Amino acid sequence: MLKLFSAPYQKSADVQNLTPKESEVLSFLVRGYSYKMIASQLKISIETIRFHVKNMYAKLHVNSKSEAVAKAIYNKFN
């Protein structure tokens, strides 16, 4: 367990595996938009946003919006 935490974090290719729409949704999440605001901006339903977010979480191996945003920010700056 200690080895897992002591190993340096490697830049994840997970963010690069997102579809263009998932990347777009993630960029809105990074800027603090709510699902409703994203749906309005992209002119799609909130359920479609939830669908993209669910797929994005699986690809990024995260369980929350804050984890996804943190991973996106980390990958952008490292």
C-alpha positions as CSV (number, residue, x, y, z in Angstrom):
1,M,0.0,0.0,0.0
2,L,2.8,2.4,0.9
3,K,4.5,1.8,-2.5
4,L,1.3,2.8,-4.3
5,F,1.3,6.2,-2.5
6,S,5.0,6.8,-2.7
7,A,5.3,6.2,-6.4
8,P,5.3,9.4,-8.5
9,Y,2.0,10.1,-10.3
10,Q,2.4,9.4,-14.0
11,K,0.7,11.6,-16.5
12,S,-2.5,9.8,-17.5
13,A,-3.5,9.0,-21.0
14,D,-7.0,8.6,-19.8
15,V,-7.8,12.3,-20.5
16,Q,-6.6,11.9,-24.1
17,N,-9.0,8.9,-24.5
18,L,-12.1,11.1,-24.0
19,T,-14.3,11.8,-27.0
20,P,-14.5,15.4,-28.2
21,K,-17.9,15.9,-26.5
22,E,-16.6,14.4,-23.3
23,S,-13.6,16.7,-23.4
24,E,-15.9,19.6,-24.0
25,V,-18.1,18.7,-21.1
26,L,-15.0,18.3,-18.9
27,S,-13.7,21.7,-19.9
28,F,-17.0,23.2,-18.8
29,L,-16.8,21.4,-15.5
30,V,-13.3,22.7,-14.9
31,R,-14.7,26.2,-15.4
32,G,-17.3,25.5,-12.7
33,Y,-20.4,25.1,-14.8
34,S,-23.3,23.0,-13.5
35,Y,-24.8,20.2,-15.6
36,K,-27.8,22.5,-16.4
37,M,-25.5,25.3,-17.5
38,I,-23.5,22.9,-19.7
39,A,-26.7,21.5,-21.3
40,S,-27.8,25.0,-22.1
41,Q,-24.5,26.0,-23.6
42,L,-24.3,22.9,-25.7
43,K,-28.0,22.8,-26.5
44,I,-28.5,19.2,-25.3
45,S,-30.4,17.7,-22.5
46,I,-29.2,17.3,-18.9
47,E,-29.6,13.6,-19.3
48,T,-27.2,13.7,-22.2
49,I,-24.7,15.6,-20.0
50,R,-25.1,12.9,-17.4
51,F,-24.5,10.2,-20.0
52,H,-21.2,11.9,-21.1
53,V,-20.1,12.4,-17.5
54,K,-20.8,8.8,-16.6
55,N,-18.6,7.6,-19.5
56,M,-16.0,10.2,-18.7
57,Y,-15.8,9.0,-15.1
58,A,-15.2,5.4,-16.3
59,K,-12.5,6.4,-18.7
60,L,-10.8,8.6,-16.1
61,H,-11.2,6.1,-13.3
62,V,-12.8,8.6,-11.0
63,N,-16.0,8.7,-8.9
64,S,-16.8,12.4,-8.6
65,K,-16.9,15.7,-10.4
66,S,-14.1,17.1,-8.3
67,E,-11.8,14.1,-9.0
68,A,-12.4,14.5,-12.7
69,V,-11.7,18.2,-12.6
70,A,-8.5,17.6,-10.5
71,K,-7.3,15.0,-13.0
72,A,-8.0,17.3,-15.9
73,I,-6.2,20.2,-14.3
74,Y,-3.2,18.1,-13.2
75,N,-2.8,16.7,-16.8
76,K,-3.0,20.1,-18.3
77,F,-0.2,21.6,-16.2
78,N,2.1,18.5,-15.9
